[in-house]
Amino acid sequence: QVQLVESGGGLVQAGGSLRLSCTASARTFSRYPVGWFRQAPGKEREFVAAISWSGGSTDSAESVEGRFTISRDNAKNTVYLQMNSLKPEDTAVYYCAARRSPYGSGRYVGEYDYWGQGTQVTVSS
């Protein structure tokens, strides 16, 4: 069983930056692809970014392309989401998730086996 804990959320003004961290309890985390998702009030959970187990391949949603960067440090069992040029529409609870299978796009909620509890990001205008 892998437990994931997100941190780094908070309140920031539009145009500002935040870095989210997702730290795992198990060493096996370093073998799993990881994704970040977000969910705004009244909306479905949506894909933000994903990274392969090695960190050699990344993917991001069009809405955050060029502003958000996903990375990982397997020695620290941690995945990061660097968020720059934040907009009010980025306001949401952000979740990290890990999946055992290396196959698939990594863009869908159903592909993931383990989830964190989420961290709130609020961007004021």
C-alpha positions as CSV (number, residue, x, y, z in Angstrom):
1,Q,0.0,0.0,0.0
2,V,1.3,3.4,-0.9
3,Q,0.3,6.5,1.0
4,L,0.6,9.9,-0.7
5,V,0.8,13.2,1.1
6,E,0.5,16.5,-0.8
7,S,1.8,19.8,0.5
8,G,2.6,23.3,-0.7
9,G,-0.8,24.6,-1.5
10,G,-2.0,28.0,-0.4
11,L,-3.3,31.4,-1.4
12,V,-1.5,33.3,-4.1
13,Q,-2.2,36.3,-6.3
14,A,-2.7,35.9,-10.0
15,G,0.7,35.8,-11.8
16,G,2.3,34.2,-8.8
17,S,3.9,30.8,-8.3
18,L,3.6,27.8,-6.0
19,R,5.3,24.4,-5.8
20,L,3.4,21.4,-4.8
21,S,5.0,18.3,-3.4
22,C,3.7,14.8,-3.3
23,T,5.6,12.5,-0.9
24,A,5.1,8.7,-0.7
25,S,5.5,6.3,2.1
26,A,6.8,3.4,0.1
27,R,10.0,2.9,-1.8
28,T,8.0,1.2,-4.6
29,F,6.7,4.7,-5.4
30,S,9.9,5.2,-7.5
31,R,8.6,2.5,-9.9
32,Y,5.2,4.1,-10.5
33,P,4.1,6.7,-12.9
34,V,2.5,9.7,-11.1
35,G,-0.1,12.2,-12.1
36,W,-1.5,15.5,-10.7
37,F,-5.2,16.2,-11.0
38,R,-7.3,19.0,-9.7
39,Q,-11.0,19.5,-8.8
40,A,-12.8,22.8,-8.6
41,P,-16.1,23.2,-6.7
42,G,-18.9,21.7,-8.8
43,K,-16.6,20.3,-11.4
44,E,-15.2,16.9,-12.2
45,R,-11.6,16.0,-11.3
46,E,-9.4,16.8,-14.3
47,F,-5.9,15.9,-15.4
48,V,-3.1,18.4,-14.9
49,A,0.2,16.6,-15.5
50,A,1.9,13.2,-15.4
51,I,5.4,11.8,-15.2
52,S,6.8,8.4,-15.9
53,W,8.5,6.4,-13.2
54,S,12.0,7.5,-14.4
55,G,11.0,11.1,-15.0
56,G,12.1,10.8,-18.6
57,S,8.6,11.4,-20.0
58,T,6.1,14.0,-19.0
59,D,2.7,15.2,-20.2
60,S,0.5,18.1,-19.3
61,A,-2.9,19.4,-20.0
62,E,-3.2,22.1,-22.6
63,S,-4.6,24.5,-20.1
64,V,-1.4,24.5,-18.1
65,E,1.1,23.8,-20.9
66,G,4.1,26.2,-20.6
67,R,3.1,27.3,-17.0
68,F,3.2,24.1,-14.9
69,T,6.2,21.7,-14.8
70,I,6.1,18.2,-13.2
71,S,9.3,16.6,-12.0
72,R,10.3,13.9,-9.5
73,D,13.2,13.0,-7.2
74,N,13.0,9.2,-6.6
75,A,15.7,9.3,-4.0
76,K,13.3,11.4,-1.9
77,N,10.2,9.6,-2.9
78,T,8.7,12.9,-4.1
79,V,7.0,14.3,-7.1
80,Y,6.7,18.1,-7.6
81,L,4.4,20.4,-9.5
82,Q,5.9,23.8,-10.2
83,M,3.1,26.2,-11.0
84,N,4.0,29.6,-12.5
85,S,1.9,32.4,-13.9
86,L,-1.1,31.2,-11.9
87,K,-4.6,32.3,-12.9
88,P,-7.8,32.5,-10.9
89,E,-9.1,29.5,-13.0
90,D,-6.3,27.4,-11.5
91,T,-8.1,27.5,-8.1
92,A,-8.9,24.0,-7.1
93,V,-8.0,21.1,-4.8
94,Y,-4.9,19.5,-6.2
95,Y,-4.4,15.7,-5.9
96,C,-1.4,13.5,-6.7
97,A,-1.9,9.9,-7.7
98,A,0.2,6.9,-8.5
99,R,-0.5,3.9,-10.7
100,R,1.1,0.5,-10.8
101,S,0.8,0.0,-14.5
102,P,3.2,1.8,-16.9
103,Y,0.7,1.5,-19.7
104,G,-2.0,3.9,-20.8
105,S,-2.0,7.7,-21.2
106,G,-2.0,8.6,-17.5
107,R,-4.7,11.2,-18.2
108,Y,-7.6,9.5,-16.6
109,V,-8.7,9.2,-13.0
110,G,-9.5,5.5,-13.4
111,E,-6.0,4.6,-14.3
112,Y,-4.7,5.4,-10.8
113,D,-4.4,3.1,-7.9
114,Y,-3.4,5.4,-5.0
115,W,-4.5,9.0,-4.2
116,G,-3.5,11.7,-1.8
117,Q,-5.9,13.7,0.3
118,G,-5.4,16.9,-1.7
119,T,-4.1,20.4,-1.1
120,Q,-6.0,23.6,-1.7
121,V,-4.7,26.1,-4.2
122,T,-6.5,29.5,-4.3
123,V,-5.5,32.2,-6.8
124,S,-6.9,35.6,-6.2
125,S,-7.4,38.1,-9.0
